[in-house]
Amino acid sequence: MFKKITLPLLFTLSLIPSAHAAETTAWELFGWMEESLIGEWKLSSAEAQIGTESYKHKAVLPITGTDATGMAFKLIGGEVTIQEDLLPNTAKQMVTMYHCKDIACTNIKATHYCSKQNQPEFLANLRESTPERIVFDCDMSTELCQSDEDHIHQIIHELTNDGKHLKTSYFAWKEKKLSSTHSIYHFDRK
């Protein structure tokens, strides 16, 4: 015989955490990016560049230790696209464009215009992303992401210090495995 479940019991069951994190929607993720990333960021001090040597690259040195913009995000295209400008006005300047993958906005797509002279395409990892950690994985339906060619394969933006510090990681792949040439940058909001 089945017992009738009452509303208070259902409400109590809904408070029990599930085994897997809930998947966010593409629009929620876009909103997190808009809310937390838009604006200008300067490279953090050398002491704050933990786990990386990327900031010492000769093309980056002109802006290292200054108040110059090291990363900037802005809304473009009728406010439905976010443009990321990494290391503007340097020889290593790169741009990534974030926008809806399709008309229904089932995911956020990103195209990274890289100094490696290729353009890997990414899809937001809606399961792993949170308001403080935004993850984009290489779109495995594209030729470049499946190739042996050296390319950026994952981008992660991590926010700390009440949104005033940004750690952005560009993980490179070569010959279908993680490469040691990935780049990690630490920024502080200007």
Stockholm file with secondary structure:
# STOCKHOLM 1.0

chainA/1-190         MFKKITLPLLFTLSLIPSAHAAETTAWELFGWMEESLIGEWKLSSAEAQIGTESYKHKAVLPITGTDATGMAFKLIGGEVTIQEDLLPNTAKQMVTMYHCKDIACTNIKATHYCSKQNQPEFLANLRESTPERIVFDCDMSTELCQSDEDHIHQIIHELTNDGKHLKTSYFAWKEKKLSSTHSIYHFDRK
#=GR chainA/1-190 SS CCCCCCHHHHHHHHTSCCSSCCCCCHHHHHHHHHHHHCEEEEECCGGGCTTCCGGGSTTTGGGTTSSSEEEEEEEETTTTEEEEEESTTSTTCEEEEEEESSTTCCSEEEEEECTTSCCCEEEECTTTCBTTEEEEEECTTSHHHHSSSCEEEEEEEEEETTTTEEEEEEEEEETTEECTTCEEEEEEEC
#=GC SS_cons         CCCCCCHHHHHHHHTSCCSSCCCCCHHHHHHHHHHHHCEEEEECCGGGCTTCCGGGSTTTGGGTTSSSEEEEEEEETTTTEEEEEESTTSTTCEEEEEEESSTTCCSEEEEEECTTSCCCEEEECTTTCBTTEEEEEECTTSHHHHSSSCEEEEEEEEEETTTTEEEEEEEEEETTEECTTCEEEEEEEC
//
